[in-house]
């Protein structure tokens, strides 16, 4: 009897709280899947904080119905409402509230694929000697909820534990935050006052870059998460030229400001700022070329060549964009080739 009590007590003190922060905006159609998947987790020590970023649908009513369901399972669900300020600001609000020793921040339309997902991630972070782990994920169709692909089918560098540069350059890197679990103590080491840079756009570089700069990331070769592929999501809807270019400036600002905060703590061994500048000049040239904007292409081309070598590919693009007929012919051939490959 005394042995059993001792074992129970030991298990209780080794089970540590996992905090889940979810920014959410108008999620009435899909938020239930994430809530159900957290509710069903066999890991009981969970606090789930949902920051409602100004929803105008029935998101609040749906979430509040789950509060007693969580309580019945020994878990905690916390709901907070704020005026719409985008996902980065919502996550920043949640960072001030969580109390767990582990942290993850899944998007509201994604959800866990199995009941032991969090248990597996907690066990791996404890046994891997890494302070951050990432799992694989299924790419799930928003209508059928079926999956034919995993991230690992289309991404490389799975065994690479040093992901800092890959994260900056988006080099075979997946940003789906529900795939990551981090130690809270590490977050507090690298992000002052749990305050991330926000500019009404993406929020994951601000979280991942400071941690990945100093810590290796362990890969779990299991699809523990489901990533919902939505046609009308912010990351998938079509942008006009000005919107596409503006997005690159927002993303560049996020990375640069996050790097500045890291650089206050440690000296960079490599000039990452130049890396970022080069990356986004290339992106803007690519966007200008694809939208057939010769003046904008030349502007970015001339800025790029001041500090970088010009590749043959860029020279060819510069020539093509000067001749609309040749440009249109190349795109016609390219589109036909894509169509044939789909058949």
C-alpha positions in Angstrom: 0.0 0.0 0.0 2.8 2.4 0.9 4.7 1.5 -2.2 1.6 2.3 -4.4 1.1 5.6 -2.7 4.8 6.4 -3.3 4.5 5.5 -7.0 1.4 7.6 -7.4 3.1 10.6 -5.8 6.2 10.2 -7.9 4.1 10.1 -11.1 2.2 13.2 -10.0 5.3 15.3 -9.5 6.9 14.1 -12.8 3.9 15.0 -14.8 4.4 18.6 -15.8 1.9 21.1 -17.2 1.6 21.6 -21.0 0.3 25.0 -22.0 -1.4 25.4 -25.3 -2.0 28.9 -26.7 -4.4 29.2 -29.7 -5.1 32.6 -31.4 -8.5 32.4 -33.1 -10.6 34.6 -35.4 -14.0 33.5 -36.7 -13.4 29.8 -36.1 -16.9 28.6 -35.7 -16.6 26.1 -38.6 -13.4 24.4 -37.5 -12.4 25.2 -33.9 -14.3 22.2 -32.5 -11.8 19.8 -34.1 -8.9 21.3 -32.2 -10.9 21.4 -28.9 -12.0 17.7 -29.3 -8.5 16.6 -30.1 -7.1 18.4 -27.0 -9.9 17.0 -24.9 -9.1 13.5 -26.0 -5.4 13.7 -25.2 -4.3 11.0 -22.7 -1.9 13.6 -21.3 -4.1 15.1 -18.6 -2.0 18.0 -17.4 -3.0 20.6 -19.9 -4.1 24.2 -19.8 -5.5 25.5 -23.1 -5.6 29.3 -23.6 -7.7 30.5 -26.5 -7.3 34.2 -27.4 -10.4 35.2 -29.5 -9.1 38.0 -31.7 -12.3 39.8 -32.2 -14.5 37.1 -33.7 -17.9 38.2 -35.0 -19.4 34.7 -35.5 -20.3 32.0 -32.9 -16.7 31.2 -31.9 -17.1 32.4 -28.3 -20.2 30.3 -27.7 -18.6 27.2 -29.1 -15.5 27.6 -27.0 -17.3 28.3 -23.8 -19.4 25.1 -24.1 -16.1 23.2 -23.9 -15.0 24.7 -20.6 -16.9 22.2 -18.4 -15.9 19.4 -20.8 -12.3 20.2 -20.2 -12.9 20.4 -16.4 -14.5 16.9 -16.4 -11.3 15.6 -18.0 -9.0 17.3 -15.5 -7.8 19.9 -18.0 -8.2 23.6 -18.1 -9.7 25.8 -20.9 -9.2 29.5 -20.6 -11.1 31.9 -23.0 -10.0 35.5 -23.5 -11.5 38.0 -26.0 -9.6 41.0 -27.5 -10.3 43.4 -30.3 -9.0 42.3 -33.6 -5.3 42.8 -33.8 -4.2 39.7 -35.8 -2.6 36.4 -34.8 0.7 37.8 -33.6 -0.9 40.2 -31.1 -3.2 37.4 -29.9 -0.3 35.1 -29.4 1.5 37.8 -27.5 -1.5 38.1 -25.2 -1.5 34.4 -24.5 2.2 34.4 -23.7 1.6 36.6 -20.7 -1.0 34.2 -19.4 0.4 30.6 -19.7 1.9 28.8 -16.7 3.0 25.5 -18.0 6.5 24.0 -18.2 6.0 23.1 -21.8 4.4 25.3 -24.5 2.9 24.8 -28.0 0.7 27.2 -29.9 -1.4 25.4 -32.6 -3.5 27.3 -35.1 -7.2 27.1 -34.6 -8.0 25.2 -37.8 -5.4 22.5 -37.2 -5.7 19.6 -34.7 -3.9 16.6 -33.2 -4.1 13.4 -35.2 -4.0 10.9 -32.2 -4.8 10.8 -28.5 -1.2 10.3 -27.4 0.3 13.1 -29.5 1.2 15.4 -26.6 2.4 12.5 -24.5 4.8 11.5 -27.2 6.1 15.0 -27.6 6.6 15.5 -23.9 8.5 12.1 -23.6 10.7 13.0 -26.6 11.6 16.5 -25.3 12.6 14.9 -22.0 14.6 12.0 -23.5 16.2 13.8 -26.5 18.2 16.4 -24.5 16.7 19.0 -26.8 14.6 21.9 -25.6 12.4 21.9 -28.6 10.9 19.1 -30.6 8.9 19.0 -33.8 6.7 16.3 -35.2 5.5 15.4 -38.7 2.0 16.4 -39.8 -0.7 15.2 -42.3 -1.9 17.6 -44.9 -5.6 17.3 -44.6 -8.2 18.4 -47.2 -10.6 20.9 -45.6 -13.7 19.2 -47.2 -13.0 15.5 -46.9 -10.6 15.7 -44.0 -8.5 13.0 -45.8 -4.8 13.1 -46.2 -2.5 11.7 -48.9 0.6 13.6 -47.9 2.8 14.3 -44.9 5.1 17.2 -44.5 8.0 14.7 -44.6 6.9 13.8 -48.2 7.6 17.2 -49.5 10.2 18.6 -47.1 13.9 17.6 -46.6 16.5 18.0 -43.9 14.5 15.9 -41.5 17.6 14.8 -39.5 19.0 18.3 -39.3 18.7 19.6 -35.8 20.2 23.0 -36.5 17.2 24.8 -38.1 18.0 28.5 -37.5 19.1 29.3 -41.1 16.4 27.0 -42.6 13.8 28.9 -40.6 15.0 32.3 -41.9 15.3 31.2 -45.5 12.1 29.0 -45.5 14.4 26.2 -46.7 12.3 23.0 -46.4 11.0 24.3 -43.1 7.4 23.9 -41.8 6.0 26.6 -39.7 2.8 24.9 -38.5 3.1 25.7 -34.7 1.2 22.7 -33.5 4.1 20.6 -34.7 6.4 22.1 -32.1 6.7 21.7 -28.3 9.2 23.9 -26.4 10.4 24.1 -22.8 9.0 27.3 -21.3 12.2 28.0 -19.4 14.0 28.3 -22.8 11.4 30.7 -24.1 12.0 32.9 -21.0 15.7 32.8 -21.7 15.5 34.1 -25.2 12.4 36.3 -25.4 12.4 39.1 -22.9 9.2 39.5 -20.9 7.5 37.0 -23.2 7.0 39.8 -25.7 7.3 39.1 -29.4 7.5 41.6 -32.2 4.1 42.1 -33.9 3.2 43.8 -37.2 -0.2 42.4 -38.0 1.1 39.4 -40.0 3.0 36.2 -39.2 3.8 35.1 -35.7 6.0 32.0 -35.9 9.4 33.5 -36.8 9.2 35.5 -33.6 8.8 32.4 -31.5 11.0 29.9 -33.4 14.0 32.0 -34.4 15.2 33.0 -30.9 14.9 29.4 -29.7 16.5 27.8 -32.8 19.4 30.1 -32.7 20.6 28.6 -29.4 19.0 25.2 -29.3 18.8 22.0 -31.4 15.4 20.7 -32.5 14.6 17.0 -32.3 12.5 15.5 -35.1 9.7 13.0 -34.3 9.0 10.9 -37.4 5.3 10.6 -36.7 2.4 12.6 -38.0 1.0 13.7 -34.7 -0.7 16.8 -36.1 -3.1 17.5 -38.9 -2.6 20.6 -41.0 -5.8 21.8 -42.6 -5.3 22.9 -46.2 -7.8 25.7 -46.7 -8.3 27.4 -50.0 -9.4 30.7 -48.5 -6.9 30.9 -45.7 -4.6 34.0 -45.4 -1.7 31.9 -46.7 -3.5 30.5 -49.7 -5.7 33.2 -51.2 -4.6 35.0 -54.3 -2.9 38.4 -53.9 -2.5 41.2 -56.4 0.9 42.6 -57.1 0.9 45.3 -54.5 -0.4 42.9 -51.8 2.2 40.3 -52.7 5.1 42.9 -52.5 3.7 44.4 -49.3 3.7 40.9 -47.7 7.4 40.5 -48.4 8.1 43.8 -46.6 6.1 42.7 -43.6 7.8 39.3 -43.4 11.2 40.9 -43.8 10.4 43.4 -41.0 9.4 40.5 -38.7 12.6 38.6 -39.3 14.9 41.7 -39.0 13.3 42.9 -35.8 13.4 39.4 -34.3 17.1 39.1 -35.2 17.8 42.5 -33.6 16.3 41.2 -30.3 18.4 38.0 -30.5 21.5 40.0 -31.4 21.2 42.0 -28.1 21.9 38.8 -26.3 24.5 37.2 -28.5 26.9 38.2 -31.3 26.0 36.6 -34.7 28.8 34.5 -36.2 27.3 35.1 -39.6 25.8 38.2 -41.2 22.2 37.1 -41.1 20.9 40.6 -41.9 22.5 40.5 -45.4 21.1 37.0 -45.9 17.6 38.3 -45.2 18.1 41.4 -47.5 19.2 39.1 -50.3 16.3 36.7 -49.8 13.6 39.4 -50.1 15.2 41.2 -53.0 15.1 37.9 -54.9 11.5 37.3 -53.8 10.5 40.7 -55.0 12.2 40.2 -58.4 10.4 36.9 -58.7 7.0 38.4 -57.9 7.7 41.3 -60.3 8.6 38.9 -63.1 5.6 36.7 -62.5 3.2 39.7 -62.5 5.0 41.2 -65.5 6.1 44.5 -63.8 9.2 45.5 -65.7 9.8 48.8 -63.9 9.6 47.1 -60.5 11.8 44.2 -61.6 14.5 46.7 -62.8 14.3 48.6 -59.5 14.9 45.5 -57.4 17.5 44.1 -59.9 19.6 47.3 -59.7 19.4 47.3 -55.8 20.4 43.6 -55.7 23.4 43.9 -58.0 25.0 46.5 -55.7 26.0 43.8 -53.2 25.4 40.5 -55.0 26.6 38.6 -58.0 24.0 38.4 -60.8 23.2 34.9 -61.9 22.5 33.8 -65.5 18.9 33.1 -64.5 18.4 36.7 -63.4 20.0 38.1 -66.6 17.6 36.0 -68.7 14.6 37.2 -66.7 15.8 40.8 -67.2 15.9 40.2 -70.9 12.6 38.4 -71.1 10.6 41.0 -69.2 11.7 43.6 -71.7 10.0 41.7 -74.6 6.3 41.1 -73.8 5.7 38.7 -76.8 8.7 36.5 -75.8 7.6 36.7 -72.2 4.1 35.6 -73.0 5.4 32.7 -75.2 7.5 31.4 -72.3 4.6 31.5 -69.9 2.3 29.7 -72.5 4.8 26.9 -72.9 5.3 26.7 -69.1 1.5 26.5 -68.4 1.0 23.8 -71.0 3.8 21.8 -69.4 2.2 22.1 -66.0 -1.2 21.1 -67.5 0.3 18.0 -69.1 2.0 16.9 -65.8 -1.4 17.1 -64.1 -3.0 14.7 -66.6 
